[in-house]
Amino acid sequence: MKIAVLISGGVDSAVVVDRLWRQHEHELHLFYIRIGMDNDEGDCAAEEDIEMCRLIARKYDLPLEVVTLHQEYWDHVMEYALRTVKAGLTPNPDILCNRIIKFGYFEQRWGHNFDMTATGHYATTAVVDGVKYLATAVDPVKDQTDFLARITGDQLAHLMFPIGDLPKSEVRRLALAAGLPNAGRRDSQGICFLGRIDYNDFIARHLGERPGPIIEIETGRKLGEHRGYWFHTIGQRKGLGLSGGPWYVVKKNVASNAIYVTNGYGAAKQYGRLINLDEMHFISGNPFADGASHEIMFKNRHTPHFAPARLTHVEGPRWLIESEEDIQGIAPGQFAVIYDRAKRLCYGSGIITL
């Protein structure tokens, strides 16, 4: 097959290249997607990442193309993040970046010329009754299906995840065995291609600061001040600057610019079991089209833990999750990702709403 391989300069995508190259049966073409507003936000697509990609390409004698999607990323991913934060909600730019940038614009302009596109995501695929589904990775800690939960079935049909069947420790071992130049390189952190820019600095640069009160929700007592409600999310514990904690953010009032907190690990205010979803999206078709309530597993944040629940269709794109356990920090704007009870298939996701 002709395969477009998306590489980032990190060890995961480099091992993808090594595994595919060792099969001796594919024509590989490497791509680095350069994204970010360099002249405004700093060098998000770091030159050292690109240089590492060049080293990988030279090692395997493969072509490398650096493609640019600056404006598309800003218009569709960061605009969404800023708009969502300003509305008092909790965005997930990584999910949108995968659907719109990596497997949207890249596929439309370059990937469609290849039989498949390979990435270093920790995910797998499974065919059930002739339908290709997104499936979880072997490594539950590194699993990234939650970041892929808004891609389309057509996008999934063109994707392959060559390291999804490996634990991270084995990926590192293979990188060392292959003598990859980035075998010991640390994993990247941060939001999608925001790179080295601090998230709060980014938000402050575009939304500014607006001091407001931090209020204890049970008593109405003012405990301190914050720099702006958009710096905080429901369920947040760190960064509040309050003594006598732990303190958790449990509510925000956008109109009054107040955030409300509660004290203690067991405080009931920070937990819930009912989660309303809007804009439900199923990757490979709706497996719950019979209108009944179904047993599922789900996540509302990036974690190896799956919560058991029932999923019920309300109307249109609206669904309801009834969790069997208490869920901490249910934040409107976040995505709830839906899995089967075996924690194998990732069906899709919905946006948490009030």
NUDREN-866775 format. One record per residue: residue in one letter; x, y, z of N, C-alpha, C in turn. Coordinates in steps of 0.001 Angstrom, whole numbers, padded with zeros to 6 digits, always signed. Example, Ala and Ser with C-alpha at 12.3 -4.5 7.8 and 13.67 -1.06 7.14 Angstrom:
2
A+013190-005690+007800+012300-004500+007800+013200-003300+007800S+012850-002250+007080+013670-001060+007140+012900+000030+007870
END
This chain:
354
M+000829-001201+000000+000000+000000+000000+000862+001249+000000K+000309+002316-000536+000901+003643-000371+000340+004226+000922I+001232+004546+001863+000790+004993+003173+001381+006363+003489A+000522+007299+003856+000960+008590+004388+001138+008416+005893V+002318+008707+006409+002595+008543+007831+002753+009918+008454L+001872+010234+009398+001962+011511+010104+002957+011361+011247I+004019+012157+011224+005029+012078+012274+005171+013437+012938S+005603+013410+014194+005637+014638+014999+007022+014960+015532G+007970+014037+015380+009264+014183+016022+009343+013397+017311G+008217+012842+017757+008167+012046+018974+008440+010581+018706V+008626+009828+019783+009012+008422+019656+007884+007568+019107D+006630+007883+019412+005518+007034+018985+005411+006964+017466S+005380+008110+016813+005258+008105+015358+006526+007580+014691A+007681+007734+015359+008927+007183+014801+008880+005657+014804V+008325+005061+015840+008187+003602+015883+007176+003133+014853V+006153+003940+014578+005227+003619+013491+005985+003476+012180V+006867+004439+011907+007671+004382+010683+008512+003108+010662D+009174+002813+011773+010037+001626+011838+009246+000342+011602R+008081+000212+012247+007284-001019+012105+006795-001200+010670L+006323-000122+010045+005836-000229+008671+006985-000489+007696W+008118+000160+007927+009280-000011+007054+009784-001450+007095R+009759-002066+008251+010254-003442+008392+009342-004476+007735Q+008150-004087+007372+007268-005020+006661+007674-005188+005200H+008474-004222+004671+009029-004312+003313+007962-004503+002236E+006778-003963+002480+005734-004146+001470+004915-002893+001218H+005328-001789+001819+004577-000546+001661+005456+000560+001093E+004819+001484+000409+005482+002708-000042+005111+003803+000954L+006093+004272+001722+005828+005209+002806+006217+006632+002429H+005391+007576+002804+005680+008989+002609+005370+009682+003930L+006371+010365+004499+006221+010991+005812+005728+012424+005676F+004839+012805+006611+004303+014165+006638+004396+014725+008049Y+004825+015974+008123+004779+016724+009382+003811+017873+009164I+002769+017949+010007+001790+019035+009889+002237+020192+010763R+002544+021288+010124+002975+022477+010853+001759+023343+011126I+001466+023518+012405+000248+024209+012814+000555+025166+013952G-000161+026285+013966+000051+027292+015003+000369+028607+014338M+000124+029680+015040+000391+031006+014495+001771+031441+014958D+002801+031052+014221+004176+031235+014683+004518+032674+015040N+004103+033597+014197+004500+034980+014449+003698+035621+015581D+002663+034926+016071+001844+035487+017140+002005+034699+018432E+001991+033370+018324+001973+032532+019517+003307+031856+019818G+004362+032211+019105+005622+031521+019323+005743+030375+018339D+006888+029706+018342+007132+028647+017376+006486+027360+017853C+005180+027231+017590+004441+026053+018053+004920+024795+017345A+005223+024889+016069+005789+023773+015325+007302+023895+015428A+007847+023460+016550+009254+023704+016889+010181+023144+015822E+011203+023942+015494+012170+023520+014482+012885+022239+014892E+013072+022039+016200+013748+020804+016619+012879+019581+016325D+011552+019732+016367+010670+018630+015999+010837+018286+014523I+010874+019316+013698+011033+019097+012260+012389+018482+011966E+013431+018947+012650+014758+018375+012443+014783+016900+012836M+014076+016555+013910+014001+015152+014314+013288+014332+013241C+012252+014900+012653+011554+014211+011561+012479+014003+010371R+013330+014987+010099+014286+014837+008995+015280+013717+009273L+015691+013590+010537+016601+012498+010900+015942+011143+010686I+014682+011035+011046+013942+009786+010846+013830+009484+009356A+013490+010506+008574+013343+010305+007133+014656+009848+006508R+015774+010464+006925+017077+010074+006370+017457+008655+006797K+017146+008295+008021+017494+006953+008523+016855+005863+007663Y+015618+006101+007231+014900+005076+006465+014829+005396+004974D+015516+006479+004576+015551+006893+003172+014132+007074+002625L+013339+007856+003344+011950+008090+002975+011712+009575+002728P+010785+009884+001857+010476+011303+001620+009726+011900+002807L+010024+013154+003110+009344+013897+004172+008833+015207+003597E+007577+015500+003872+006989+016759+003433+006440+017484+004657V+006838+018739+004822+006303+019580+005881+005151+020381+005280V+003925+020138+005783+002748+020815+005244+002210+021790+006286T+001637+022864+005822+001207+023944+006711-000314+024076+006718L-000867+024090+007940-002304+024315+008124-002518+025343+009241H-001710+026398+009201-001786+027451+010223-003182+028048+010345Q-003659+028593+009239-004897+029356+009288-006086+028482+009610E-006078+027274+009053-007176+026350+009312-007246+025989+010794Y-006088+025799+011398-006028+025467+012822-006574+026623+013662W-006179+027824+013308-006642+028991+014066-008153+029181+013888D-008620+029100+012642-010018+029382+012357-010970+028364+012977H-010543+027099+013047-011477+026046+013427-011212+025424+014798V-009980+025479+015279-009671+024831+016556-009507+025866+017662M-008600+026827+017468-008366+027793+018534-009521+028782+018665E-010182+029098+017563-011364+029955+017661-012438+029257+018483Y-012599+027959+018254-013557+027172+019052-013167+027168+020521A-011871+026970+020802-011415+026914+022198-011678+028234+022911L-011339+029345+022275-011535+030655+022904-013017+030983+023073R-013812+030660+022059-015251+030928+022140-015891+030095+023255T-015467+028839+023385-016034+027955+024395-015643+028401+025795V-014368+028755+025974-013896+029218+027279-014609+030502+027684K-014776+031412+026742-015429+032689+027039-016885+032488+027448A-017493+031405+026945-018881+031101+027304-018983+030404+028656G-017837+030190+029308-017836+029547+030609-017821+028040+030541L-017575+027492+029361-017578+026045+029164-016154+025503+029138T-016040+024181+029072-014722+023528+029078-014481+022885+027714P-013574+023439+026904-013344+022898+025566-012369+021727+025578N-012318+021008+024479-011288+019995+024261-010750+020166+022845P-009760+021047+022671-009244+021327+021324-008647+020106+020641D-008091+019160+021398-007471+017984+020780-008474+017189+019955I-009693+017044+020479-010717+016287+019764-011045+016950+018433L-011200+018280+018461-011504+019002+017223-010327+018998+016265C-009119+019067+016810-007926+019074+015972-007825+017786+015166N-008097+016651+015813-008022+015376+015098-009037+015312+013973R-010275+015675+014276-011318+015566+013258-011134+016570+012124I-010848+017840+012476-010866+018899+011471-009523+019066+010768I-008428+018963+011518-007108+019246+010946-006417+017980+010443K-006065+017085+011350-005305+015894+010952-006054+015030+009944F-007324+014758+010251-008064+013837+009397-009126+014537+008577G-009096+015860+008600-009971+016661+007780-009203+017314+006648Y-008623+018485+006950-007899+019214+005905-006703+018441+005354F-005955+017753+006238-004811+016993+005721-005279+015925+004747E-006321+015193+005100-006808+014124+004227-007314+014688+002907Q-008010+015809+002965-008576+016390+001750-007488+016842+000781R-006368+017342+001329-005348+017944+000467-004182+017018+000143W-003870+016103+001067-002716+015223+000832-003044+013738+001035G-003740+013416+002107-003949+012010+002446-004748+011223+001430H-005632+011906+000698-006483+011186-000257-005675+010568-001396N-004424+010983-001557-003567+010421-002603-002956+009086-002198F-003241+008625-000967-002649+007400-000441-003739+006400-000082D-003337+005136-000018-004298+004097+000338-004745+004225+001791M-003811+004580+002680-004108+004718+004097-003260+005835+004683T-003697+006334+005834-002906+007270+006636-002617+006603+007974A-001344+006583+008371-000931+005961+009632-000512+007040+010612T-000872+006848+011892-000493+007799+012934+000030+007047+014155G+000608+007809+015089+001130+007228+016319+000139+007235+017460H-001137+007357+017167-002147+007306+018223-002195+005922+018870Y-002433+005922+020170-002663+004660+020877-004146+004324+020743A-004451+003579+019691-005806+003145+019388-005696+001954+018454T-006789+001240+018279-006842+000139+017323-008164+000239+016576T-008402-000697+015679-009694-000785+014995-010180-002230+015084A-011466-002411+014941-012061-003750+014975-013219-003780+013987V-013361-004897+013300-014463-005074+012356-015502-005986+012997V-016707-005467+013151-017811-006218+013740-018975-006214+012754D-019389-007407+012323-020480-007539+011348-020224-006692+010114G-018972-006681+009683-018603-005968+008468-018412-004474+008625V-018551-003958+009860-018397-002518+010110-017094-002273+010863K-016305-001293+010397-015040-000948+011039-015307+000026+012180Y-014878-000354+013388-015051+000480+014573-013701+000945+015109L-013713+002116+015737-012574+002546+016538-012560+001697+017802A-011380+001203+018181-011273+000329+019349-010119+000786+020228T-010173+000390+021487-009192+000853+022461-007830+000212+022243A-006802+000873+022768-005430+000397+022675-005151-000644+023761V-004072-001378+023583-003655-002371+024576-003273-001695+025889D-002618-000545+025792-002169+000179+026976-003299+001091+027465P-003957+000762+028597-005100+001574+029047-004721+002973+029491V-003483+003157+029942-003045+004483+030381-002803+005399+029186K-002247+004858+028124-001925+005664+026945-003063+005741+025928D-004102+004931+026100-005209+004899+025141-005686+006306+024786Q-005848+006566+023477-006232+007898+023003-007537+007894+022221T-008338+006859+022401-009604+006822+021672-010507+007988+022051D-010362+008490+023280-011199+009631+023666-010883+010868+022833F-009637+011006+022378-009278+012143+021534-009708+011940+020079L-010130+010729+019747-010534+010405+018379-012046+010240+018258A-012775+010558+019317-014185+010201+019412-015115+011081+018590R-014596+012047+017824-015444+012843+016932-015079+012625+015457I-014155+011738+015172-013845+011487+013770-015031+010789+013110T-015064+010801+011793-016176+010191+011064-015822+008777+010638G-016838+008033+010245-016604+006688+009742-015749+006688+008496D-015956+007671+007621-015139+007768+006404-013673+008035+006757Q-013445+008891+007755-012070+009143+008184-011446+007883+008767L-012188+007186+009618-011671+005960+010235-011327+004911+009186A-012110+004828+008136-011868+003827+007090-010498+003992+006444H-009974+005210+006509-008694+005502+005839-007524+005522+006819L-007786+005179+008096-006752+005299+009131-006240+003948+009599M-004961+003953+010015-004375+002800+010676-003515+003286+011836F-003481+002483+012914-002761+002844+014135-001775+001724+014471P-000584+001750+013874+000330+000609+013974+000913+000309+015343I+000797+001214+016323+001346+000901+017651+000248+000710+018693G-001000+000687+018264-002093+000540+019214-002106-000800+019935D-001417-001776+019368-001372-003110+019984-000180-003266+020929L+000526-002159+021217+001723-002226+022056+001572-001378+023310P+002100-001844+024438+002208-000963+025598+003317+000054+025363K+003249+001183+026046+004247+002235+025861+005659+001726+026131S+005810+000859+027129+007143+000336+027457+007746-000417+026278E+006900-001134+025537+007399-001875+024369+007749-000917+023236V+007004+000158+023090+007328+001171+022081+008700+001759+022359R+008978+002075+023614+010301+002592+023988+011381+001554+023690R+011097+000283+024007+012095-000774+023781+012396-000917+022290L+011353-000891+021471+011551-000998+020025+012333+000194+019480A+012073+001361+020021+012798+002560+019577+014284+002438+019882L+014604+001936+021062+016013+001733+021432+016660+000669+020561A+015926-000427+020335+016463-001526+019527+016722-001087+018090A+015880-000188+017587+016035+000288+016210+017044+001420+016096G+017553+001903+017240+018506+003004+017220+017900+004315+016760L+016634+004529+017092+015980+005774+016682+016573+006960+017434P+016797+008074+016764+017440+009233+017407+016611+009857+018526N+015314+009566+018546+014449+010144+019587+013972+009090+020574A+014683+007976+020671+014251+006862+021535+014072+007286+022981G+014885+008227+023444+014793+008663+024832+014100+009987+025015R+013498+010507+023941+012857+011819+024012+011579+011764+024833R+011365+012770+025650+010167+012822+026483+008927+013016+025628D+007799+012485+026121+006537+012676+025430+006139+014146+025477S+005517+014602+024400+005075+015995+024353+003876+016185+025260Q+003752+017391+025787+002629+017745+026643+001921+018941+026028G+000747+019238+026544+000049+020439+026083-001106+020115+025158I-001740+021150+024682-002944+021012+023881-002598+020936+022411C-002870+019792+021821-002708+019592+020395-001393+020217+019915F-001463+021217+019038-000253+021827+018521+000020+023189+019156L-000550+023423+020344-000252+024677+021032+001207+024708+021448G+001789+023500+021562+003222+023397+021788+003653+023908+023144R+004692+024720+023151+005318+025149+024397+004617+026342+025047I+003607+026876+024391+002888+028010+024955+002064+027550+026153D+002217+028229+027285+001422+027914+028460-000044+028241+028188Y-000932+027315+028557-002350+027477+028238-002931+028742+028864N-002649+028990+030149-003182+030184+030800-002633+031466+030186D-001364+031434+029778-000796+032600+029104-001508+032859+027779F-001810+031766+027073-002522+031876+025795-003903+032483+026002I-004635+031979+027015-005965+032498+027302-005895+033971+027703A-004919+034310+028563-004780+035697+029005-004480+036630+027837R-003695+036157+026897-003311+036992+025760-004518+037344+024896H-005472+036413+024808-006609+036628+023912-007880+037087+024619L-008045+036713+025885-009248+037110+026614-008963+038103+027725G-007679+038300+028045-007313+039233+029088-007584+038685+030479E-007606+039579+031466-007898+039194+032838-009077+040023+033349R-009871+039397+034202-011037+040075+034770-011233+039563+036191P-010627+040209+037174-010704+039728+038560-012147+039594+039036G-012386+038532+039803-013709+038293+040351-013611+037479+041625P-014715+037303+042334-014676+036631+043629-014678+035107+043531I-013974+034489+044480-014069+033051+044707-014964+032875+045930I-016086+032180+045756-017109+032104+046801-017334+030654+047235E-017402+030450+048555-017752+029135+049075-019246+028924+048840I-019591+027866+048086-020969+027706+047629-021942+027448+048772E-021495+026787+049834-022400+026472+050940-022745+027688+051791T-021810+028628+051921-021993+029751+052857-022131+031102+052180G-021715+031200+050906-021715+032486+050227-020556+033377+050636R-019624+032823+051418-018486+033603+051925-017425+033768+050833K-016942+034999+050666-015864+035251+049713-014546+034790+050312L-013846+033920+049575-012594+033350+050057-011367+033989+049420G-011548+034607+048281-010412+035183+047571-010849+035717+046231E-009876+035941+045360-010160+036445+044021-009482+035580+042971H-010076+035566+041787-009488+034878+040641-009217+035908+039545R-008500+035488+038502-008114+036396+037417-009155+036474+036305G-010164+035619+036375-011177+035559+035331-011754+034157+035287Y-013072+034047+035155-013692+032719+035214-013180+031798+034118W-012687+032372+033005-012241+031538+031892-010943+030780+032186F-010283+031095+033287-009092+030335+033669-009438+029075+034469H-010712+028874+034783-011101+027794+035695-012157+026903+035070T-012165+025641+035477-013125+024683+034959-013750+023903+036104I-014936+023388+035871-015630+022607+036884-014784+021378+037238G-014630+021131+038534-013832+020001+038984-012383+020341+039262Q-011969+021545+038892-010576+021962+039090-010235+022027+040573R-009027+021552+040898-008563+021597+042279-007357+022511+042436K-006407+022440+041499-005171+023201+041617-005331+024613+041046G-004460+025501+041508-004398+026839+040940-005378+027839+041497L-006036+027510+042613-007000+028441+043191-006370+029390+044206G-005224+028998+044762-004525+029855+045713-005216+029978+047055L-005994+028958+047439-006719+028991+048705-006074+028039+049708S-006036+028427+050956-005508+027566+052015-006643+026752+052623G-006275+025719+053386-007269+024932+054089-008044+023985+053213G-007488+023625+052060-008168+022773+051093-008129+021302+051427P-008461+020441+050475-008599+020786+049052-009911+021489+048728W-009809+022461+047804-010968+023178+047299-011208+022771+045845Y-012484+022652+045481-012847+022274+044117-013812+023301+043536V-013615+023636+042266-014570+024492+041564-015798+023660+041225V-016989+024135+041636-018214+023384+041387-019228+024160+040548K-018979+025470+040359-019934+026268+039599-019263+027554+039154K-019724+028082+038013-019266+029380+037544-020475+030220+037151N-020416+031515+037454-021440+032448+037022-020793+033424+036046V-021084+033232+034776-020446+034048+033745-020867+035507+033868A-022137+035750+034168-022637+037129+034236-021962+037927+035337S-021768+037311+036506-021180+038036+037639-019684+037787+037771N-019135+036919+036897-017704+036592+036930-017290+036007+038283A-018164+035192+038863-017860+034547+040143-017649+033063+039921I-016705+032479+040658-016582+031034+040669-016878+030546+042083Y-017528+029408+042163-017956+028840+043433-017178+027563+043721V-016739+027420+044962-015907+026288+045339-016507+025581+046549T-016075+024340+046736-016471+023574+047910-015241+022887+048472N-015281+022579+049751-014111+022045+050457-014260+020551+050702G-013169+019816+050464-013124+018427+050891-013331+017423+049777Y-012681+016266+049945-012763+015203+048951-014172+014642+048821G-014911+014613+049914-016216+013964+049885-017375+014911+049689A-017108+016155+049383-018188+017127+049247-019133+016738+048109A-020409+016590+048435-021379+016098+047460-021558+017040+046276K-021270+018326+046456-021509+019312+045404-020680+019057+044145Q-019553+018371+044298-018683+018194+043138-018958+016894+042398Y-019966+016124+042823-020259+014834+042196-021660+014830+041595G-021846+013967+040624-023159+013781+040026-023217+012459+039290R-024428+012042+038932-024605+010786+038212-025379+010951+036905L-026085+012054+036750-026832+012298+035525-026076+013286+034648I-025844+012901+033403-025088+013734+032473-025891+013899+031193N-026279+015117+030900-027003+015418+029667-026025+015660+028530L-026316+015077+027393-025446+015211+026221-026205+015839+025063D-025498+016653+024307-026034+017234+023082-025022+016955+021971E-025471+017140+020731-024606+016941+019563-023940+015562+019605M-024730+014540+019915-024193+013177+019951-023682+012778+018565H-022499+012180+018563-021877+011779+017302-021435+010326+017412F-021881+009499+016472-021455+008106+016407-020525+007926+015204I-019366+007342+015452-018336+007238+014421-018764+006321+013285S-019221+005136+013626-019518+004110+012612-020999+003754+012573G-021841+004721+012842-023272+004479+012871-023772+004257+014288N-025039+004545+014502-025648+004463+015825-025961+003010+016188P-025252+002451+017196-025550+001067+017586-026744+000960+018527F-027341+002107+018887-028443+002128+019847-029712+002682+019204A-029940+002344+017964-031040+002945+017216-032401+002356+017562D-032454+001366+018446-033733+000739+018773-034564+001558+019755G-033998+002664+020268-034740+003532+021165-034749+003108+022612A-034121+001977+022923-034090+001492+024298-032930+002119+025064S-032887+001848+026370-031772+002262+027204-030717+001156+027177H-029442+001546+027060-028386+000553+026856-027285+000698+027899E-026713-000427+028283-025571-000429+029179-024318-000067+028407I-023546+000864+028952-022326+001332+028303-021237+001534+029350M-020050+001876+028882-018996+002465+029693-018719+003834+029086F-018238+004780+029910-017955+006099+029361-016828+006769+030144K-016284+007823+029535-015306+008704+030178-015749+010144+029952N-015513+010997+030939-015755+012431+030731-014465+013235+030833R-013333+012536+030888-012016+013171+030841-011001+012104+030434H-009788+012551+030110-008741+011614+029672-008196+010869+030889T-008576+009623+031026-008221+008803+032175-008315+007340+031775P-007578+006451+032419-007733+005025+032115-009007+004418+032697H-009721+005182+033529-010910+004642+034187-012153+004800+033313F-012914+003710+033198-014207+003724+032524-015299+003637+033578A-016359+004425+033436-017471+004383+034376-018650+003650+033738P-019267+002703+034456-020441+002007+033921-021676+002889+034002A-022533+002778+033015-023709+003650+032972-024750+003082+032028R-025904+003770+031987-026924+003491+030973-027057+004729+030097L-027237+004505+028805-027373+005593+027835-028760+005531+027224T-029459+006668+027278-030828+006721+026764-030977+007882+025793H-031629+007626+024669-031898+008680+023696-033077+009512+024187V-032895+010822+024253-033969+011728+024674-034760+012181+023453E-034115+012958+022592-034709+013354+021312-033635+014009+020468G-033758+013857+019155-032788+014465+018254-031369+014092+018623P-030480+015096+018769-029081+014800+019126-028856+014715+020635R-029949+014740+021427-029830+014776+022880-029957+013388+023481W-029010+013075+024401-028981+011783+025078-028733+012013+026560L-028990+010981+027360-028790+011065+028800-027956+009881+029281I-026891+010193+030029-026100+009166+030692-026530+009102+032156E-026848+007888+032625-027130+007639+034034-026015+006756+034584S-025060+007394+035243-023876+006695+035715-024198+005829+036925E-023524+004692+037034-023678+003802+038185-022747+004196+039329E-021909+005175+039119-021016+005647+040174-020957+007165+040141D-020544+007752+041243-020424+009208+041307-019322+009691+040374I-019614+010741+039623-018658+011323+038680-018261+012701+039175Q-016984+012913+039343-016475+014188+039854-016240+015166+038705G-016625+016420+038944-016292+017487+038000-016955+017361+036652I-018278+017236+036613-018999+017185+035336-019071+018600+034784A-018336+018856+033718-018182+020220+033207-018857+020386+031852P-019855+021257+031749-020459+021540+030450-019403+021980+029433G-019524+021450+028236-018551+021727+027186-017596+020574+026968Q-017359+019779+028009-016526+018595+027860-017246+017566+026994F-016474+016618+026505-017044+015517+025743-017161+014282+026637A-018291+013617+026581-018435+012303+027194-018276+011273+026082V-017330+010362+026270-016989+009391+025228-017629+008057+025579I-018290+007445+024604-019122+006267+024820-018419+005002+024324Y-018399+003971+025190-017782+002680+024864-018767+001549+025147D-018468+000362+024601-019263-000799+024965-018847-001296+026351R-019617-002214+026907-019366-002679+028262-018036-003433+028382A-017561-003969+027276-016288-004695+027300-015083-003760+027269K-015354-002439+027180-014285-001425+027093-013406-001646+025871R-014016-002121+024819-013292-002437+023587-013598-001435+022477L-014881-001272+022153-015261-000412+021048-015591+000990+021536C-015085+001987+020836-015420+003392+021096-016458+003801+020060Y-017689+004049+020520-018773+004326+019603-018811+005780+019150G-018402+006708+020002-018483+008108+019658-018541+008966+020918S-019169+010134+020802-019172+011064+021920-020280+012086+021793G-020613+012698+022948-021555+013801+022982-020974+014915+023829I-021491+016123+023653-020999+017273+024416-021867+017443+025661I-021232+017509+026825-021947+017647+028085-022600+019023+028147T-023883+019029+028510-024626+020272+028598-025387+020304+029907L-025891+021458+030280-026640+021591+031528-027994+020891+031404
END
